[in-house]
């Protein structure tokens, strides 16, 4: 509850969209059958939980072949600039504001092998495959929405991929501390409160554990 001048206002909580397993399967099928740099980027986010700005700033140099690890050390955003009184915007690539956002993410075998088979020159951006040519977050958001429509999956914003990744990890029994560090969170509480959305299937599975607690006589 927020209190302003003696008036209490109940804070609203927006439910973040999470793709169901069936929706994720439909989307992944489309992405793999029409593999291009953008679709590869979407797949990468489904299996790493990258933020859209982190994905857009990612180059092939950020993937270690020897360690099978993805390095996250920069992000891309469009910022407003004041130039002679006119409001203009500019794409900026910089280090993440939070130190915990700078991280190393182990890559699942399937995604790693997909990346290796589509690898470009080291300084090329992953989303374009070209050195010096990037795709900004707003454009990537539009490409993602187009992919959803083509896969006949209900609309969502790009950040839903991050929530979907976290939810799948919880459903698979991931250690929450490990998940928190992979997502680049400052604390486990942020992961639990913002990014963990147990499905009804998982809740049912957990509840069914009670059935075997005592022998029925």
C-alpha positions as CSV (number, residue, x, y, z in Angstrom):
1,X,0.0,0.0,0.0
2,X,1.4,3.5,-0.9
3,X,0.5,6.4,1.4
4,X,0.3,9.9,-0.1
5,X,-0.9,12.8,2.1
6,X,-2.9,10.4,4.2
7,X,-4.5,8.6,1.3
8,X,-3.7,4.9,0.9
9,X,-3.5,3.6,-2.6
10,X,-3.2,-0.1,-3.3
11,X,-0.3,-0.8,-5.6
12,X,-1.3,-2.8,-8.7
13,X,0.7,-5.8,-9.8
14,X,0.7,-6.6,-13.5
15,X,0.9,-10.3,-14.3
16,X,3.7,-10.9,-16.6
17,X,3.0,-13.1,-19.7
18,X,4.7,-16.5,-19.6
19,X,4.6,-18.8,-22.6
20,X,3.0,-22.2,-21.8
21,X,5.0,-25.3,-22.7
22,X,2.8,-25.8,-25.8
23,X,3.3,-22.2,-26.9
24,X,7.0,-22.5,-26.4
25,X,7.1,-25.6,-28.5
26,X,5.2,-23.9,-31.3
27,X,7.5,-20.9,-31.2
28,X,10.6,-23.0,-31.1
29,X,9.5,-25.1,-34.1
30,X,9.0,-21.9,-36.2
31,X,12.3,-20.5,-35.1
32,X,14.3,-23.6,-35.9
33,X,12.6,-24.2,-39.3
34,X,13.3,-20.6,-40.3
35,X,16.7,-20.1,-38.7
36,X,18.2,-16.7,-39.2
37,X,20.2,-14.4,-36.9
38,X,17.1,-12.9,-35.3
39,X,15.4,-16.2,-34.7
40,X,18.7,-17.6,-33.3
41,X,18.7,-14.7,-30.9
42,X,15.1,-15.4,-29.7
43,X,16.1,-19.1,-29.1
44,X,19.1,-17.9,-27.2
45,X,16.9,-15.8,-24.9
46,X,14.6,-18.7,-24.3
47,X,17.5,-20.7,-22.9
48,X,19.5,-18.0,-21.1
49,X,17.0,-15.4,-20.0
50,X,18.9,-12.5,-21.6
51,X,17.4,-9.0,-21.5
52,X,16.6,-7.5,-24.9
53,X,19.3,-4.9,-24.6
54,X,21.9,-7.5,-23.7
55,X,21.0,-9.6,-26.7
56,X,21.2,-6.6,-29.1
57,X,24.7,-5.7,-27.8
58,X,25.9,-9.3,-28.1
59,X,28.7,-10.2,-30.5
60,X,30.3,-13.6,-31.4
61,X,33.3,-12.6,-29.3
62,X,31.1,-12.9,-26.2
63,X,30.7,-16.7,-26.7
64,X,33.6,-18.8,-25.5
65,X,34.1,-22.0,-27.6
66,X,36.6,-23.5,-25.1
67,X,34.3,-23.0,-22.0
68,X,30.8,-23.2,-23.7
69,X,30.0,-19.9,-21.8
70,X,28.2,-16.7,-22.8
71,X,29.7,-13.5,-21.4
72,X,27.3,-10.7,-20.6
73,X,29.2,-7.4,-20.2
74,X,27.3,-4.8,-22.2
75,X,23.8,-3.6,-23.0
76,X,22.1,-1.5,-25.7
77,X,19.5,1.1,-25.2
78,X,18.1,4.2,-27.0
79,X,18.5,7.2,-24.8
80,X,17.1,10.7,-25.1
81,X,19.6,13.4,-26.0
82,X,19.2,17.2,-25.6
83,X,20.6,18.9,-28.6
84,X,19.9,22.6,-28.9
85,X,16.6,22.3,-27.2
86,X,15.5,19.6,-29.5
87,X,14.8,16.1,-28.1
88,X,16.6,13.5,-30.0
89,X,17.4,9.9,-29.3
90,X,20.6,8.0,-29.7
91,X,21.5,4.3,-29.5
92,X,24.1,3.7,-26.8
93,X,26.0,0.6,-26.0
94,X,27.5,0.6,-22.5
95,X,28.3,-1.7,-19.5
96,X,25.3,-2.7,-17.4
97,X,24.5,-0.3,-14.6
98,X,24.4,-3.1,-12.1
99,X,27.6,-5.1,-11.3
100,X,25.6,-8.3,-10.9
101,X,24.3,-7.9,-14.5
102,X,27.9,-8.6,-15.7
103,X,27.9,-12.4,-15.7
104,X,29.0,-15.7,-17.3
105,X,26.2,-18.0,-18.4
106,X,26.9,-21.7,-19.1
107,X,25.2,-22.6,-22.4
108,X,23.0,-25.7,-22.8
109,X,24.5,-28.2,-25.2
110,X,21.7,-27.9,-27.8
111,X,21.9,-24.1,-28.0
112,X,25.7,-24.1,-27.9
113,X,25.9,-26.5,-30.9
114,X,23.3,-24.4,-32.8
115,X,25.5,-21.3,-32.2
116,X,28.7,-23.0,-33.3
117,X,27.1,-24.2,-36.5
118,X,26.0,-20.6,-37.3
119,X,29.0,-18.8,-36.0
120,X,30.2,-15.6,-37.8
121,X,33.4,-13.5,-37.4
122,X,34.2,-12.6,-33.8
123,X,33.2,-8.9,-33.8
124,X,29.9,-9.4,-35.8
125,X,26.7,-8.8,-33.9
126,X,24.7,-12.1,-33.3
127,X,21.5,-10.5,-34.5
128,X,22.9,-9.4,-37.8
129,X,25.9,-11.5,-38.4
130,X,27.7,-8.4,-39.6
131,X,30.5,-6.4,-37.9
132,X,29.5,-2.8,-37.1
133,X,25.8,-3.3,-37.9
134,X,23.5,-3.9,-35.0
135,X,19.8,-4.3,-34.5
136,X,18.3,-2.0,-31.8
137,X,15.8,-3.2,-29.1
138,X,12.8,-1.6,-30.7
139,X,13.3,-3.4,-34.0
140,X,14.1,-6.6,-32.2
141,X,10.8,-6.3,-30.3
142,X,8.9,-6.0,-33.6
143,X,10.7,-9.0,-35.1
144,X,9.8,-11.1,-32.0
145,X,6.1,-10.1,-32.2
146,X,6.1,-11.1,-35.9
147,X,7.6,-14.5,-35.0
148,X,4.8,-15.0,-32.4
149,X,2.2,-14.1,-35.0
150,X,3.7,-16.5,-37.5
151,X,3.8,-19.3,-34.9
152,X,0.1,-18.5,-34.1
153,X,1.0,-17.8,-30.4
154,X,-0.8,-15.1,-28.5
155,X,1.0,-11.7,-28.4
156,X,3.6,-11.0,-25.7
157,X,6.4,-8.5,-25.3
158,X,10.1,-9.6,-25.5
159,X,10.6,-9.6,-21.8
160,X,8.2,-12.5,-21.6
161,X,11.0,-14.7,-22.8
162,X,13.0,-13.9,-19.7
163,X,10.0,-14.8,-17.5
164,X,9.4,-18.0,-19.5
165,X,13.0,-19.0,-19.1
166,X,12.9,-18.5,-15.3
167,X,9.6,-20.4,-15.1
168,X,10.9,-23.4,-17.1
169,X,13.9,-23.5,-14.8
170,X,11.8,-23.6,-11.7
171,X,9.6,-26.3,-13.2
172,X,12.7,-28.4,-13.9
173,X,13.9,-28.0,-10.3
174,X,16.7,-25.5,-10.8
175,X,18.6,-24.3,-7.7
176,X,17.2,-20.8,-7.2
177,X,20.6,-19.3,-6.2
178,X,22.1,-20.5,-9.5
179,X,19.0,-19.2,-11.4
180,X,19.3,-15.8,-9.7
181,X,23.0,-15.4,-10.8
182,X,22.2,-16.6,-14.4
183,X,19.5,-13.9,-14.6
184,X,21.9,-11.3,-13.1
185,X,19.9,-10.4,-10.1
186,X,21.2,-8.8,-6.9
187,X,19.3,-11.2,-4.7
188,X,17.3,-14.4,-4.7
189,X,14.3,-12.5,-3.5
190,X,14.1,-10.5,-6.8
191,X,14.1,-13.8,-8.7
192,X,11.4,-15.3,-6.6
193,X,9.2,-12.2,-6.4
194,X,9.4,-11.0,-10.0
195,X,10.4,-13.9,-12.3
196,X,9.1,-17.1,-10.9
197,X,5.6,-18.0,-12.1
198,X,4.7,-21.6,-11.3
199,X,2.3,-23.1,-13.8
200,X,-0.9,-24.8,-12.7
201,X,0.7,-28.1,-13.8
202,X,3.7,-27.5,-11.4
203,X,1.3,-26.6,-8.6
204,X,-0.7,-29.8,-9.2
205,X,2.5,-31.8,-9.2
206,X,3.6,-30.3,-5.9
207,X,0.2,-30.8,-4.3
208,X,0.2,-34.5,-5.4
209,X,3.4,-35.0,-3.3
210,X,1.1,-34.8,-0.3
211,X,-0.8,-37.9,-1.5
212,X,2.2,-40.2,-0.7
213,X,3.0,-38.5,2.6
214,X,1.1,-41.1,4.7
215,X,-0.1,-44.6,3.8
216,X,-3.8,-44.7,3.2
217,X,-5.5,-47.3,5.5
